[in-house]
């Protein structure tokens, strides 16, 4: 069966635990599926939403690899009663004048939360969307994983589709797979027609073209064809062009013809806004304490944050449980534990030294000046909350008498956090900086 072949391909590209937990629960509805739509049945809304958000595009692409057609993927919740008829939503019809690889319809300019870390990238992306092929061509957006590059890419594509433009979105992997498939099947013209006869070409994670000489050569000619016809090209990467190894100089130079723009990790305020926006869009009710807990403990990767919210809501729904702060901590404890294990004490001291302008040796010393005492207390607090180290271990690291001194410092700083709003914000910003991942 076709789906079995797609499933085998998907197994190679999906995290094993997520595959078992979500993908393996799907049933392929062959009777309802057609060449332009692939319908899957999920056992509950949690699985349905998770797969649709994370893997619908991947599944569609794998169907295209096997059949040459890119179907719309529908993930619906099945009825557990065999006597009941399964009810499905009718897929939305696309404009006959528009075409695209599957874009995430929830990734729009309206749903993108703007903060100081991404303001410029958002403004440039919106400008490109208004005047494609004229202002910045190509637009090259770079930054660490999970900061919103793909969201902006899809937002441009969705906006273009609404205006009737022809849009092609592909990850670098999808582009390479398409190229290889058509090369093996002696259908290069079909490949070129797809990627060169469009108004917008959106390529995600272009850095994975590194070392792929034939793919780079093909993309070079595709780029030239589109650019000479004033068609808009938008690319994303985890690094700026000059820092991407394994690229031809002629291709790297073309990436720099237009606008290079980076997205920085979000500050705490922006992360809180993102969480609230996600909850608003998905109808999830989280109080401020839970929002604050997620924002300060989940790092800066927006996809991980969104995944945590979906998982939290899914568990609450299945268990018929209201979401309290204790429930949230229990559900998220493994994710938080994993993050703690990736943070070491030297990293905390390094950040405090840089941000508070205090020597690392002073933070660990017995000096009693006010600013050093405060930095040391913050260091102890962050080390205790962000790492798995015990109080005796921290006492030894900070040169204190024993664990009771650490306990005293924890009580003191918790009191300061509760009584002084400015101090609390200061500590949270430092915590946010430390948990930021440079992937």
N, C-alpha and C positions, 0 to 999 in steps of 0.2 A: 504493500500500500504506500501511496505517496507520502502520507504523514509519517509513516515509520522511517522513511528515508530522511525526511526533514528532522525528525526526532534525533536520529543518529548524529546528524550534523550539529544540532543544537547542544547535544551532550558534551561535545568537545569545547564549547564556547561558554558554558554556563557553570557557575560555581556549583559544586556537587551537592552541598547542603540545600541550596536554594532550588536546585533541580528536583531533589527528592521531596522537598516541602511544598513546592508550587507546580512546577511544570509537569511532574509525573501524575498530578491529580487531574489533569485535563483530559477530556474526551473529544476526539475529532468528530464533528457532526457532518459526516460525508453527504448525507441526504440534503442538507441545507446549504452545503458549500458549492460554489461554482468557480469558474476560472478567475473571476474578478473579486471573489470574497471567500475567505476561509473562516468557518464558524467553529468555535470551540466551546465546550460546556465545562463550567467550573463548579465545584461542589458548594461554594459559598462566596459571598461578596468579597471577602478578604483576598482569596486566591484570584478571583476575577480582576479586581482592581490592581493587585500586585503585578500580575502577568501583563495586563494591558499597559500599565505604566512603564514597566522595565523591558519587556521582551516582544511587544507587538511588532515593532519595526524590524527586529532581528528575525522573527518568524516570517514576516512578509518577504524579507530579502532572501531567506533560504528557499522559500517557495519559488522565487524568481530565478534563483540559481538552478533549481531542478526543472522548471517549466518554461522559463523565459517570460513569465507574467508576474507582475507584482500585485498581489491581491490586497484588498482591505481585510484586516484581521478583526474579527468580532469575538470578544470573550464574554459569554453570558452565563448567568447563574442557572444551573439546571434544576428541574423539579426532582425531588427524591421519590415522588409517587409515580410509578410506572403507568398508572391509569390516567394521569393528568397530561394534557397536551403542553408541550414546551412552547412558551411564548417568547418570541425574539423581537427586539427592536429592529425596524427597517434601517438599513445602512443609509447614511446621508449621501445624496447624489452630488457628485462634483460637477462644477461648471464644465460644459463640453469644450470650452476654450482653454481650460486649465488642466495641467497635469503635474503630478509630483510623486516622488517617493513618499511614503507615509510620514506625515508630519504630526507632531503631538499637538492637537487642537487647544490644549490648555496652556501651551507656551505662547503667550501673546505679549505685546507691549504693556497691556493693561494689567496683566498678572505678574509682571516683573517688578520686584520691590527695589526701588532706587535708593542708594545711600552714597556716602562720599567715596566708598571703595569702587563703585561701578558707574558713577554719574556720567563720566566722560564716555565710557563705552556705550552706555544706553543712548546718549544724545547722538553719537556718531551713527549708531545702528539705525536710529529713527530717521536721521537725515538721509542715509543711504536708501532706506525704504521709500522715502518721499521722492528722491531724485536718483533712481538707479542708473548706473553706468556713466554718471556725470561727475559726482562729487569725489568719491573715494573708490577707486577701482584698480586693484582689488581692495577689499577691507579684510585685514588680517587681525583677528582677535586672539590674544594669547593670555595664559594664566594657568594656575594650578587647577587640578581636577576638582569639579564640583562647585565652581564659583559662579556659574551662570552663562558660560560661553555658548553652550548648546541651546539654552533658553533663548538667548538673543538671536541665534541662528534660525531657530524655528519661528520666532516672532517675525523676523523679516520674511520668511517663507510664507507664513500664514497671511500676513498682510498683503503680500504680492498675489497670492491665490485669490483673495477677496476682490482684487482689482483685475482679475482675469488673466494674469501673467502665467507663463509656463515656468514651473519651478522644478528643479531636480535637487533633492537632498540625498546625500549619501555619506556614510562614514568612510574613512580611508579604506577600511577593510572591505566594505561593500563595493567600492570603486574597483579595488584590486580583484575581487572575486568576479565581478562583472567582466572585467577586462580579460581575465584568464579563461573564463567560461566561453566567451565569444571567440577568443583566439583559438581555443581547442576545437570549437565547432565551426571554424572558418566563416564566422559571421561578424567580422570587424565593422562592417558598414552599419549593422544594427546597433552596435555599441556606440559608434560615433554619432549616429542619428539621435540617440537618446541624450548623450552628454553635450553635444555641440549645437543642437537646435532647441535651445531653451533661453528664456529671458534672465533667469537666475540660476546660478550653479552654486550650491552650498555644500562644502566638503568639511566634515568634522574630523578633528584629530589628524591633520595633514602630516604630523611628524612621523606617522607610521609608514610613510612612503620611503623613509630612510633606507638606503641600500637597495631599493627596488628599482634597478636601472630601467628595465623595460616599461614599468608602470610610470616612472618619472618622464620617460620620453613621450609616452602617449599623453600624459597630462600636460606636458609642455606644449604640445601641438593643440590640445583642447583649449588650454588657457589662451594661446595666441589667437585662435579662431574666435573665441567668445569676446576677448578684449578688443580685437580689431572691429568687431561689430557692435561695440558699446553695450555688451551684455554684462550684467553685474555678477561679479565673482566674490564670494565671501568664504573665508577659510578660518579655521580655528586650530590652535596648537597649544601645547603646554609650555612652549618657549618661543622667543622671537626668532625670525629666520636665521640670523647670524649665529645663533647658538644651537641650531639643529644640525647634527652631524649626518654625513652620508647623503647629502643633497648636491646635485649639480649646481655649479655657480650660476649658470644662466637661469635656472629655475628659482634659486634663492633670490636673485636680483629682481626677478619679476614680482615676487611677493612684496618687495619693497617699493614698487611703483606707486601704490596707493597710500593707504593709511594703516599704520601699525598702532594698535591700541591694546593696553593690558587691563585686566581686571584684578584687583587686589582682594585679599581675604576680607570678608565683611567684619566691620566693627560690631560690638555687642548690640548696639541699638538697631542696626540693620538686621542682624540675625533674629532679634525679637520680632521685628516687623515682618520678616519672611515667615516665621512660624505662625504668626497671627493671620497672615494672608492665606497661607496654606490651609489653616483650620477653617477660615471663612469660606474658601472655595469648596472644601470637602464636607462642610457642615459638621465639623468636629468641635466639641466644646472643651476647651482647656482653660483653667484659671491661670492667673498671672504667675503664681508660684511654680506651676508645672512648666509654663512657657519659659520662665527664668531658668529653671533646672535644666531643661533641654538645651537652651541657648548657651549656658555656661559649661555644659559637660559633653556636648557632642562635636566640639571642634568647629571647623569652618566649612566643611564639605556639605553643600546644600542638599545634594542627593541623599547623603547619609541622614541628614536631619529629616527630610521628607519621608524617608524610609522608616525612621524611628516613629514618626507621628502615625503613619499608616499602620505599622505593626501594633502600636499602643492602642489605637482605636479598634483594630481588628480583634485583639485579645479581649478588650472590654465588651465588644459586641457578642463574641462567642460565649463569654462567661456571664453575660448579662450583668456586668459590673460597671458602676460609675467610675470615672477616672479621677482618682485622688492622687495626691503627691506620693503617698506610700505605694499605691498601686503602680504608678509610673516608675518609681525607683526599682520596684521588684521586677517589672517587665524588662526594663532597660539595663539591669545590673550587669549582664554579660557583655553588652556593648561598651558600657562604661569601664568595666574591668579591663577589657582589651585595650582601651585607650590609655588607661592608667599604666599598663605594663609597657607601653611604648614611650613613656615619659620618664626621664631619669633626673636625679637630683642636680647634677651639674647643669642640665638644661634650664632648670628653674633658676638657679643662681645666676646663670649667664643672662637670662632675660631681666631679672631684677636689677642686676648691675647696670645693664644698658639703659633700662627705662627709668631707674631712680638715680642714676649717675653716682653709684657707690661702688667701690672696689669689691670684687668677689671675696677677697680675704677679710674685709671689714664685716661683711654680712655674717661670716662664720666666726668672727672674733668675739671677745668679751667687752668690746668698747660700749660705752653707755650713752653716747650722744643721741639726741632725740631721733634724728633721721635714721641712724644706724639701728637703733632698737626697733623702730617701726619696720624697717626693711627686713630685719631678722624675724620679727613676728609674722610678717606676711609670708616670708620664705617658709617658715615652719608650717603655717596654715596651708599654703599651697602644696607643700610636700606631703602633708598628711591627707589632703583631699584629692590630690591628683596622682599619687603613687601608692603602691601597695605596701610601702615601708611601715614597719611597726614603730611605736613611740620610742622603745629602747634604741632601735636602729637610728632614728632621727636624733635622739639625744647624743649619741656617739658622733654622728655626722656634724652636728652643729656645736660640738664641744661643750655640752651641758652636763650637769652632774648626773642626772638619771631621767627616767621617763616622766617623773612627777613634774619636772621643770617644763617639759613639752606640754603636758596636760594643763599646767597653769597658763602657758602662753596661748593655748587653744581657747581656754575660757575667756581670757582677756580680749583676744581679737574678735571672738564671736560677739562679745559685749559691745565692742567698738563698731562692728558691722551693723548690729541692731540699732545702735543709738545715733550713728553718724552716716547720713545718706551719702555724702560726698566720699567718705572713706569706703563705704560699701561699693560704690561705683568704681573707685580706683582699684580695689582688689579684684573686682569682676573683670575689668579691662585687662589687668595683668594675667588673670586666669585665662581669659580668652586668647591673649597673645601666646601663651605657653601651649595651649591646646591646638593652636593653628598648625595644620599639617602642611609641610612643603613637599608635596608629592611629585 
